[in-house]
């Protein structure tokens, strides 16, 4: 049995996985990882990326660069031109990132599901009553980015980013094991609530949620890095006009993005819990 197979077998044990990824000094380790990953010493970089490849299915064949300055540079890598074609149909909203589809579907009033038996509300996640009313009985999709995935996220449609609300919080792991054990986990973790207006006047919201080792979010249209030590302002108005597929920002490592659309949108046929999706593929369809 290979080292990777042994490691994966150990991590499939739910109690041990939860212990190793959550019952630890989460914020301290997250800050340490943020520092360590940006060390640009060649031997630190090479050993770190080498170990990452041993314990995971890391594939760098699509990366734009073949040499990285640091582990962080590898985590936040750009892809080769054309690696992620963007669906051009005008009635289709595309996936903002690579990811594994978690819970998704119609919002029940203002309640949605984190994992089986674990509901949470729009208010728990966003905290803004005006925004909540927009998505009553709308649609939502949870996308989980694993550590080896492409970590940048993009505009799912031609849109204008009007406002970003940064909500500081914890750094629980966001894997399926933790989601089954920690009630309202997404609502406890650090997150950014990004409000976007489409040319049709529909308003969509994206919520990148940070996690253990991943508590930093970079948005191109803000001149600040959102992270655990950020102290405000927490509500930032914007007028950032983006084209469908245009890069919005990235996670420092990988985590979760939850996408919300109002009534009138439906899930595309490829969107089912457990499915793997790539940035630019169909996500939601606007009824004609």
N, C-alpha and C positions, 0 to 999 in steps of 0.2 A: 504493500500500500504506500502511495506517495505521501509526502509531507502535506501537500494540499488536501488530499483526500482525508487524511487523519484529522487535519484542522477542521475541515467542513463537517466531518462526522461529529466531532466534539461540539461544534457550534449548533448542530441540529438538536442537541439536547436542550430543551426549552429552559429548564431551571438554571443550567450552567450558563447558557447564552445570556439570560436576563441578569444573572449575577455578574458576569464579566463585563457586560456593556452598560449596566445601569447602577449596580450597587458599588459604585466607585466614586471618587471625588470628581464628578462630571465636569464642573466648570473649571476646576484647576487643570485637569487633563486637557480640556478644550483649549485653554489659553496656552498651555505648554505646546500642544500640537501646532497651534497657530504660529508660535515662534520657531519651533523646530523645523517645520515644513519649509520655511523660507531661508534656511541656512544654505548658502551657495558654495560650500566647500565640496569639491568634486567627489571625495570619498564618501562623505555623508549622503550626497545625492545618489551616488551609484549604489551604495549599500541599501538605502531606503527603497529605491525603485526596484532593486533586485529582490529584496524581501517581499515587497508588494506583489511581484510577479509570482513568487514561489507559493504564496498563500491565497492567491486569487486567480481569476481568469482575465487579468488585465490584458487588453489588446490595444496596442498603440499604432496599428497599421494605418488607421485613418487620420492620425495626427498630422497637422500641418508641418510641425518641426520634427526632426529626428533626434535632436539633442536638446536637453532641458537644463536650465540653470539650477533648479532645485526641485524638491519633491512637490512643492506648491505649484511650480511652473508646469509640472506634469499633470497634477490634479486639474488645473484650470486650462488645460490645453485647448487650442483652437483645432478645427478639423480642416482637411483639405477642401479646396473649392469643389462644390458639387456633391460632397459626401452626404448631405441631407437635403434632397429635393423638397421643395415646398409646394403643397397642393394649391393650385392657382384658382380653383373654382370659386366664384364670388359668394356663393351661399355656404361655404365651408370655413369653419374656424379650425385652425390646425393646432397640433400639440406644440406647446412652447418649449418642450424639452424631451430628451429621451427619458424613459421611465417604465415602471411596471404599474399597471392600472390597479389601484386599490378599490375601495368602495366608491360607487358612482351611481348616478341615476337621478330621480326626481327628489327634490327637497320636499319633505312633508311639512307644509306650512313653513316653519323656520327651523325644523329639526332635520338633522342628517346623521349618518352613521359613520363612526370611526372604525369599528369592528363589530362583529356579531354581538348584540346585546349591549353595546357601548354607544349610546347616542350623545350628541352634543348639539348646541344651537348656534345659529348665525351670530347671536349676541355674544355667546361665549368666545367665539373666534375673533369677531371683528370689533365688537364693542361700540358700533356706530348705528344708531337706530334708523337713520335715513337710508343708509346702505342696506340694512337688513330688509327693509320693505321692498327694495328693488328685486330681491331674489326669493321672495316668498313664492313657494310652489315652482321654483325654477329648476335648473339642473346643476349638478356638481360632479367633478371628476377629481379623484386623488391620484397623483402620480408620484411614485417613490423612486428616487434616483439611488442606485446602489453605488458603492464606493468606486467601482471600476468604470462607471459610465461617463459619458460626456457631460460635463457639469454646467455648461452655459445654457441660458434660457433666452427665448426669442419672442418677439411679438406674435401672437396667434392670429392677428388680423391687422389690417390698416387701422391705426388707432391713435388717440392722443391720451397720454398719461396725464391725468389731472391732479392726482394727489397720492401721496404715499404716507401711510400711518405706520410708524415703527413701534412695535410693542416688545419691550424687553421681557425676558423670561428665563426658563430653565433650559437644560440641554439633554432631555431624555433621548435615548435611542428611539428611532421611529420605525424600526422593523416590525413585522407582523407579530412577533412574540411580545414585544412591549405594548403594541396597540391593543392586545387582548388582555393586558394586565393593568394598565394605567388609565384610569378613567379621564376623559377629556384631555388626552395627552397633547394634541395639537394646540389646545387652548392654554396649556401651561408653558409651552416652549417659546423661545424667541421667534419673532416672525415680522414680516413686512406685509402690509395690506395695500395692494397697488390697484388703484381705480383707473379704468381706461374707458374712453368713449369711442364708439365705432362711428363711421360715416352715416350709418342708419339711425344714429342717436341711441342705440342700445348701449347699455353700460355693463361691462364685464369687470370682474375683479379677480386678480391672481394673488394668492397668499403663499409666498415662499416661506417654509417653516424650517428653521435651523434645527440642529440635533447635536448629540455628543460628538466632539471633535470638529464640528461644522458650524460654529456660531459666528459666522461672518457672511454678509451678503453685500455684493458690490453691484450697484446700478449705474449705468453709464450716464444717466441724466441727472444724477445727484453728485455733488462734489464731496461727499462724505462716505466712509466705509461704515456700514451698520454692523456693530459687533457688541460683545458683552460690556465693554467699557464705554460705549457711546451714551452720552447723557442729554441728547436733545439738540434741536427741537424734535419732538416726536411726530408732529404733523407737518408735512412739507408739501406745499402746493407746487404744481409743475405745469408746464405746457410743452411736453415733449412729444413731437409727432414722429411716429414710427411706421414703417412699412411692414406688411406681412412678412415674417421671417427675419426681420432685422434683429440683431442681437440687443438684448436689454441689459444683461448682466450675468453674474455667475455666483454660485456657492463656492466657498473656499474648498470644500470637499464634495459633498453630495447630501441630499436630504429629500425633501418633499415639496411639491407644489400642488395647491388645491385651486382649481379653477371654477368660478361661478358664472353662470349665465342666467338671464331672466327667462320667464315663461316665453315660449315661442321658439326656443331652441330644443333640439332633440339630440341624443347621443348617436354618433355614427355607428354603423354596424360592427366595426372592428373594435369598439370600446366595450370590453367585458372585464370583470375582475380577474386578475391574474395574467392578462394579456401584456405583452411587451410592445411598446410603441416608440417610434423615433420622432425627434423633432421634425415638424413639417408635414407629418401624416395627418389625415382627417381625424378630428376630435368631436366637433359639434356641427350640426347642420341647422341653418336658419330656415324656418318654414317660409315658403313663398306666399 
